[in-house]
Every structure is written in structure tokens, then in C-alpha cells.
Amino acid sequence: ALSCFPGSMSELVHVLDGQRDVSSLVNDTLEDSGVDQEGKEMLHQALVLAHERFRALDEGMQEFVLTSALEKAIDGVLATPSAQTLYRRAIENELLSPLTRDARIGKYIIDEVRTVFLALPSYLQARILLTAVRFENAKSEDTASVGNTPEIVGALVAQGGVVAAKLAQVLAEDPNIDPTYRNVLGTMRDENDPMPAAVFWGSIPRPVRSRIARLGQRLGTGSVKQVYRCEFSDEKGCDWGMCAVAVLRQHVEEEALASLEALSFSNELAPVAKRLGRLVYGEFFLFAEGEALIEFATTSISTGRFKVVDVLHNSSKVLVEQMAVGEGLTKALDSNIKSVEEMSATKKLLAKYHNAVLDAFLVSGLIHSDIHLGNAVQSEDVNGEPGFIIFDIGQFVTIDGASRLALLWTLSSISNVERRTTLRAIALNHLGRVSCLSPAVEESYNTPKELRRRLENAYEEAIQPMENGELPSQRTAYIMFLRAAEKQHISLPRGAFPVAKLIDGIISQQEDLDLELVFDPKIESFLRRNITWFEYASVGWKSFRYLL
């Protein structure tokens, strides 16, 4: 019934949400329509009844009804060529208009948003449009409404599914994006609507579900999976006790496929789609995530004060872990509830964790790229010593010694202006030994000389001044180098992108929490121990020339 409403769907949503009077909607909808008074009264009665029944539903069912109504209406519009122009106009008014008033969002971005949105399936369009419609104050033309735009963008992206969340994380690394938007996009991983407990329960495979005696509280909802506390019973032949059970979110695979397909229609985002696909699809296989946790528990990081939870069951659709009992790190570092002494102790422990992560990379080539504070809790061992229990490691990789050395020289070479001259040649020499040109390059051009030329071009592009005239920081320059290398069709060593996430995670936490800076000193110490005599002479000569 709602999908067949003859007027504006956005105004209907406002009536159902109690933000607009029924009578005024009837008058606006039927104005100049030729409908007599009896017809107006019939529509008025129908809307009053719809409003009463809608308000009697719980919040989750209200969301389902509105999304389903919008989806059905969109399907009808897309099947009627004459109505598509009106739909595009509605998209401009409800979705894009609030964005165009913010000067920080360029026209080309608006065009890309429009292209990708129209390529999405109707159920994702409905979710995003419903969110846009509910930001009623965003339609105000005054300048104050511009301040709400980052909030609107975050809410819209959150409705776009797992690919949108991953894309937001990638865009958050772009130094050309306004810092306010980077902050909003960088936190998208934490903002996901949970699926109902009944759906979660039904998603657990029957052999595992049959051993569960009690479903407890929801522990978290990520972009890919949802986690509940579950009690496994001895009476059901399982002595695991209280555990954390993770299953894939409902329809997450279908959403990902549809979203990645939509991105292929965008000139700007199509090149990113393949990398996003690897990020997203890699997290759908919970068996592999369990195996990664088991393997990670044997590394140098998972020793002493830092432990990884035990994996009790891992299969393609479900992961069962030992409960990580402790206090979340975000809460442990909250100045509103913790004393200065408590926070100081946690910060010291976090700095030691950073050291352990970096040591694992420097010594064995292990890159733990997801050191998000939400992936661990703080706890005490049997001796009362504080430590971290890690329950989610994301995707980690191990690289060989040559790749590790190449990436470390690259990071060191872009750390300041002087080194971008004195260490550049050494970094590119090492990269040239572990990189290659992609198949997109014609075979006749695929030579070491051509590879070196393209590496030089990518490096030069990465260290250029930004739009505001400032030189890029180490973190920014490295991200720009990775992107420039992609445009040059260079296949860098497999650890290049995980290292970017490692840098971003550690440096961000060091800056936000005022921790000891350990990244550059450790890299410099490692390279000093592994430098050749020829490289040492090269650095000395170029440093001398730089000073001249």
C-alpha cells in the first residue's frame, strides 16, 4: 500500500515518522489534481490508518516496512521509462542536494556518487534513500546545514553494505580528502546495523547450534560478521563453556557482489574495485580467519603480555572462540571514566604492543595490519600482570627478506625532505628487485629499465606538494606512492598495502594518545644493521651534496 502512494515518498516517510501532519500532505499531494472532496477524505482516512498501524510496530519492523515499500516503488519506477526522469529528480533532491552545498565535495564526486548509486540494486538504493530522507534538516538552504554534511555522508555510506565500509576505509587514507570527512570515513567499520538475534541463531550451522545451551548478549557487529556470547553445555556433549560465536551477516555476500559491480561503472572507483574485492571476499571465509588466529598465536607477537584467544571451531560459516574476558581498550583509554594513572599504564602497555608488532615485522616479515583498538581487551594473567588478549587480527601476511628490506628502505626514504634525495636511489634499487610490471604492459616494454622509469615516476608523483602547498608527510607520501604505482601498472611486493595499514594504525594511535614514537627509530636501527658498504657510501656522498 505504501509503495503505491500517489505523492512524494519522502513526504510520506515524514508523516509516518510523525514529522508532518496528514492533512497537509493530502492537500499538497492532490492539489490541482481534480480529485473531489470525497477522494481527499478517502486518502486522508487511508493515511491515518497507515500511520496508526505503522506506529504500532517496533522500530526494527518499521525500518523493514519502509525499506520494502521504497524498494517496491523503485522497482516500479525503473520498469516504467516515463517515470525514470521523476526518479532521477528525486535522487537529486533527496540524496545529492545536501552534498552539493558543501564546497569540500567537488562536482566530480557528486557525479561519481550518482553513477554508482544508480547501478546499485533497488534494495540497496532503498536503504540509502531512506537514510537520506530522514535527514530532514539537511534540506535547509542555510549555511548551518553544511555542518551536518559529514554526518549525512557517514550515515549514507553505512547503509551501503560491506563494500561501502571498506571503500570508506580506503578513501580515509586519501590525503586530498578533507580531514573531517577522512575522520568520518575512517570510523565506518564501527557503525553497522545488527541483524536480529533470531536471524543470527538461524545462521549458525545446525551441528554447532545443537551444542549451544544459551544465547547471550550481542558482543559486536562488524561489516562482515556479527558476534554473540553463547554458552556451550556439558549436557549437550560440549565442555567449551562460555564462548564468542561469529557468523557472517545476512546477505553480506550478495551485497558485496552487487556493490562491486556498481563500482565498475565509475571511472574513478573502478580501479579500486578489484583491491576492494580481495579485501572483502577474503573476510567471508571464516575457516581461514580461524586458521590465521591459530597461526598468529605461534608468532613472536603472541608471547608474554600479549595473547591470542583459542579457536575452538572454525568452518566456512561460523567461528567459535574462547571468550576474551577483559576491558575493551577504547574504554580503558577513556579519560571520562579512567584516572590519569590508569590511562598511563594502558598507554605504556600499548606502546609495548606496538614494539612487539614492529619487531615481528623487522625480524620475521610478519605484517599485522589491523591493530585497531576494538580488536583486543585488557586483562590480567594469573600473576596479576596486565596484558592484552587479541581476538581479531584481520588479514596478516608474512613476506620474504628482500621484500621487507625494499619496503623499509622506501618508508625511510620518504620520512623527511632530505632523505627523499639521499635515500631515494637505494629504495628504488631494492624495489626494482622485488617488483614487476603488470600484464597490462606490452611485453616489448616489460623490461627492467622500463620498470625503473615507472618507479621513478611514481616516487616523484608521491613526494610532490599537495593542493595546500605543503609537502606530504611520510604516511601520506607512502599512500600516494602506492596509488601512483598502481597507475603505472607496477606490481609491488605483496606486503606493500598491508604495511600502509600497519603504518596508519600505529602512527594514528601514537598521535592520538601521545605515545612514544617508535616507528622511525626502529626502522632506522634495522637498516643501519643491514646496509651494505656501497649503500653506506652512496648515502654519505648524497648527504654531502644535499648540504652543499
N, C-alpha and C positions, 0 to 999 in steps of 0.2 A: 504493500500500500504506500509506504513512504517513497519508494523508488518511482512511483507514478505521480508524485506531486507535480502539479502543473506550473509551479513557480520556481523561485530560486532555492536550490537545495541548501545553500549556505544559510539563508534566512530561516529555512525550516529547522535546521540544526539549532540555531539560536533560540527558536521558540521552544523546542523540545528540552533544551538545556535551561529554560526559564529566563533567558536573557532578553526576550522580546514578547510583546503582547500578541495574542492570537488575532484579535480584531484588526490590528494594524497590518498584519501580514495578509489577511484575507483581502482588505481594501487595496493594498499595493499589488497583490497578485492579479486581481480581477478588474483593476482599473482599466477603463477603455476596452474591456473585453466583450461587452454586450451581454454579459450574464445578468439575469434579473435578480431581484432581491431574494427570491426563493433559492436560487442557486448559490448565492453568497451564504445564506443561512445553512445550507447543507454542508458546504465546505467548512464553515465555522464549527458546526457540530462534529464533523469528522476530525478536525484538528484538535478540538477539546478532548475528544475521546482518545485520540492517539497520544496526546500529551499525558493524560491520566494514566494510561496503560504503560507508557514509556517510563514515567517517574516511579511506577511501582516495581520496576525491575532493579536488580542490583547493578552496581557500577560496571562489572565485567560484561553482563548481558546487554546493558545499554550500548557499550562500545561495539559489541558484536552486531547488534541490530543496525546501528548507524553505518558501520563499515559495510555490512552486507547490502544495505539499501543503496549506498553510494556505488558499490561495485556493480549492482544490477543496473543502476541508472547509467553508469559509464558504458557498460556493455551495450545497452540500448542505443546510446548516442553514437558509439563507434560503428554500430551496424547501420546507421542512418546518415548517409553523406550530407544531407541538408542540415543536420544538427551538429555536425562536427565544428563548424565555424563558431557556433554559440559556445561549444565546449572549450575551444581554444581561448575564447574571450574570457570565460570563467577562470581558466588557468592563469591568464594574465592578471585578472583582478584579485583572485584569492591566494595564489601561490607566489607569483613573481612580483606583484606590485609592492609588497613590503620590502623586498630585496632591492628594488631599483632606487629607493630613496636613500640608500646608504652609499656614499661616494666610494667607500672602500671595496665595493663589489662592482667590478667592471662589466661593461656590456657583453664582452665575450663570455664571461662566466654565466651571465643570465641566459645567453643563447645555448650554452652547453647544458645548463640545467633543464631548459625547455626540451632540448633534443633527447636527453636521457630519460626524462620523466615520461614523455610520450611513447617511448619504446618499452616502458615497463608494463607488466601485465596489469589488468584492471584492479585486482585485489590490492596490489601494492600502491597503485595510484590512489585508490580509495583511502587507504590508511594515511598516506601523506597529505592528501587534500583535507581530510577530516581534521588533522592536526593544524593545518594552515587556517581553516575556517574558524577554529576555536580561539585563535589569537585575534579576537575582535578589535582590541586596541591597536593592533599593528596597522589597521587600515586608516588610522588617523593621519592627516597630512602634516601635522605639526612636527617640529624638529625633535621633540622629546621622544617620539615613537622610534626614531633611528636607534636610540639606545637599546631598544628591545630586539633589534635585528639579530645579533649573535645568539640570543636565547631562542629566537624563532628558527634560525638555521640549525642549531643543535637539536631542537625538537623534531624538525623535519627529517634530518639525517637519521635520527634514532628510529624513525618509522620505516626506513628503507631497507632494513634487514642486515644480515651479517656482512655482506659485501660493502654496504654503505658505511658500516662501522670500521671495517678495515681500510676503506678508501679514506675515511676521515683521519685515521692514524697516519696514513701516508702523506696526506695533504698537510697535516700538522707539522711535518718536517720541512715544509717548503718555506724558506726564509722570505719569499716575496709576498706571502700572505700576512695580512695584518695580525699582530700579536694577540689581539683579543680573540680573533677567530681561531688562531692556532691553539690557544688555550681551550676553547670550546671543543674543537675537533679532537684534540689530544685526549680528552676525557670521555670520548664516546663509548669506550669499552665498558664503562661503569654504569651506563644508562640503558637498560634493556627491560622490556616488559616481561614479567614472568608468565609462564603458562600455568594454568590451573593445576592444583595438586592431583586431581583425578586424571588429567591428561598425562602428567608425569608418571603416575602409578601405572597407567596403562602402557607407557612406553618402555617400562622395564621388562626385559625378556622373561617369560614365564619360569624357566628354571631358576633364575635369580630371585624373582618375586616370590616364589613359593617358600623361600627360606626366611623371608622378612616377617618379623612378628609385629612391628610397629613402624609407621611412617611418622617421622618427627618434623621439626621445623625446616623451612627452606633456608639453605645456607648462602645461596647466591645464584644469580642468573647472568651468564656471560653472553656474548654474541653468538656462541655456538652451542653451549651446553648449559644445563641447569642442574643444580646440586641440592640434594636434601639429606638431612640426617636420618638414618634408618637403623633400626635395631634388629640384628640377626639373632635368632633364638636357638638355644641348645635343643629345645623340644622339636625343632624342625631340622635337626641334623647339621647345624652350623654354629660354631662357637666363636664367631667373629665379634660378637657384641655390637657396640655402637660404632657405626661406620659412616663415611660420606659416600653417597651414591650419585654418580653423574650420568645423565643420558643426554642425547642430542635434543635440541629444541625442536618442537613440532614444525614441520615443513621447512626446516632450515636449508636442506639440500635443494629443494625446489626453488626457494627464494634466491639462493646463490646463483643457480643456473640462469634464472630469468634476469637477474641484475647484471651479471657479467655479459650476457647477450646484449642488454640495453646499452652498456658502456661501449660496446663495439661500434655504436652509431655516432659516438663523439670523436671528433678529430683530436681533441686534447687528451682525452682519457683512454682511448682505445689502446695506446701502447702500454698503459699501466695495467690493463685488464688481465694480461697473461700472468704478470707477477702477483696480482691480487688473487687470481685463481689458485696459484701454488700456495699462497698463504692460507686461503680459506679451505680448500679441499684437503690440505694436509692436516687440518684440525678435525675433520669429520670422522677419521678412523681412530676411535678411542682405544683400540688394541695397541696401535703404535704409540699413543700417548702413554699408556701404561708401561710399555717396554722402555720408553725413554726415561720414565721415572726410575724404573729398576736399574737401568744403565747409569743414570745420573747419580744414583746412590753409591756407586762404586768409584766415583771420581774424587779428586782432591778437594773439591768444594764441600762435599758431604762428609766432613770429618770434624771432630772436636765439637764446637758450639753450633754447628750448622748441620742439621739432619734432614733427610728426605723421608716422607711418610712411606709406610709399607703399602705395596699394591697387593690386594687380596684377590682381585678378579679383574681381568681386562679382556673384553671381546669387542667386536666391531661397534656395538650399540650401547654398551654400558661399561662403566669403570667404577670399581669399588676400592676405596682407600681406607686405611686406618685413619681415625679421626685425629686431626691436628688440633690438640687441645692447647689453648693459649689465648693471648690477646692480639687482635689484629694490629699490624704495625701503624696503620693510619691512626687508629685510636691511641696507640702508645705514644704517638708523636703529636697529639692534640694538646695545644697549650691551654685550652679551656678546661681540661679535666685532669691534666698532669702537672706535677710540680716541676720546677726547673731542674732539680736533681734527677728526677725520674726520666725526664726527656734527655738530659745529658748522658745518662747511662745507655739509653736506647740508641742515641746518635753514635756513641763510641762503638757499640756493637755493630751498627750498620756500616760504619767505616771499615771495621774489620771484615765484614762480609764483602764489601767492595774489594778489599785487598785480596781476599780468597778467590773471588771471581776473576780478577785480573791475573793473579798468579796462575790459575788454571789455564788461562788463555796463553800467557807467556811461556809456560813450561811445557804444556801438552797440546796447545792449539784448540782447547775446548772453549767454544763461544756460547756462554749462557746469555742470550739476548733479551730475556724477559724478566728483569729484576724488579718488576712492578711491586709496590708495597702491599698490594692486595693479594699477592701470591704466597705470603708467609705469615706466620704468627710468632709472637714472642712467648717463650715458655722457659721453665727451669728444669734442669735434669735432676737426678736422684740426689746429687750433692748440693743442690741449690744454686748451681751455676746457670746464669741466664744464657739463652741461645735462641736461634730461630729454627722453626720447623717449616720446611718448604713443601707445599702440596701441589703446586702448579708451576711447571718450568717452561711451558710453551714449546717452542721448537728450538733445540740446541744442536749445534753441529761441531764436528771436530775436523780441523784442517791440517794439512801437512806443513812441515817446517818451512819450505820455500814460500808457500802462500802466506804463512804467518809473518815471515820476515818482510815480504813485499808490502803487506797491509800496514805493518808497524812503521816502516820507513815512510809510507805515504802519509800516515797520520802525523808523524813527527815533522815531515817536511812542510805541512800546511799549518803548523801550530802557531807560527808568527811570520811577520813580513820578511825578516832576514832569512829564515830557513826556507822560504819559498824560492829563494835564489840559491842558497848554499847546498841544500839537500835535494833539490828537485831532480837532478840528473840521476842520483843514486836511487831515489824512489822509483823513477820510471824505468831504470835498468832492471830492477827487481820485478816490477810489474810486467815488463815485457817477457820475462822468462816463464810467468805462470798465467798469462792471459793469451787470448787468441781472438781473431775476428770471427764474427758470426757467419753462418751460411748465406746471409743476405748480401754479403760482399762477393763480388765476382771473383772466381778462382784466380784469374790473371792478376788481380790486385791484392790477393791474400798473401802478402809477403811480410817478413819481419820489419822491413823498412817502412811499409805502409802502416803496420801496427804501431810502430813508434811515432809516426807522424800523427796518427789519430789520438794516441795517448797524450802527446804534447798539446794538441788542440783542446782535448777535454780538460787537461790540467789548467791551461791558460784561461779557458772559459770559467772554471770554478773559482779562480782567485781574483776575478775582475770585481771592481767596486759595485755595490748594489745600487738600487734606484736612488737611495738617500745619500749616495756618495761615500758611504762608509765601506771599509774593506770587510769581507766576510770573516766571521770567527772560524776557529778550527772545525767545530761541529757543522757549521753552515757550509763551509768550503768543501768538506768531505761529501756531504749530501749532494751538493751541486756537481762535484766530480763524478759521482755515481750516475747521476742523470745525464750529464754530458757524455759519459762513456756509453750509455745506452743509445743515445742519439748517434754516436759514432760507430755503432754496431760492434762494440768491443765486449767480449765475454770475459769479465773479470773473474778471479778465483771465487769459488762458491761461498766463501766466508765474508765477502765484501759487504753485502747488505746486512747480515746479522751483526757485523761489527758496528754498523751505523746505529742499530738499535741499542747495542751494548753501550756505546758512547753516550747516546742520548739519555739512556736510563741512569747511568752513573753520574754524568755531569749535571743533569737536571736535579737529581737528589742532592748533590753536593751544593749546588747554588741555592736551592730552595731551603735547605736545612742548615746551611752554613757549616758543612762538614769539611774535614781535612781534604785538600786536593791531592789525590794520589795518582791520577791517570797519567799525566805527562811525565812526572818524575820516574815512575816505574818503566814507562816506555823508553825514556832516555837511558836509564840504567841498563836495561836489557840490550839496547842497540850498542852501547859502549862496549859491552862484553862480547858482542858478536860482529863488530866492524872489522873489515879487512884493512891491511896496510894501504892498499890502493885507495879505498874509500876514505880512509883517515887523511891521506894526503890531499885528496880531492876537496874534502871539507875545509881543510886548512887553507888551501890556495883560494878557494872561492870566498871564504870568510875574509881573507886579506883583501881581495879585490872589492868585496862589498864595502869594507870600511873605507877604502880609497874613494 
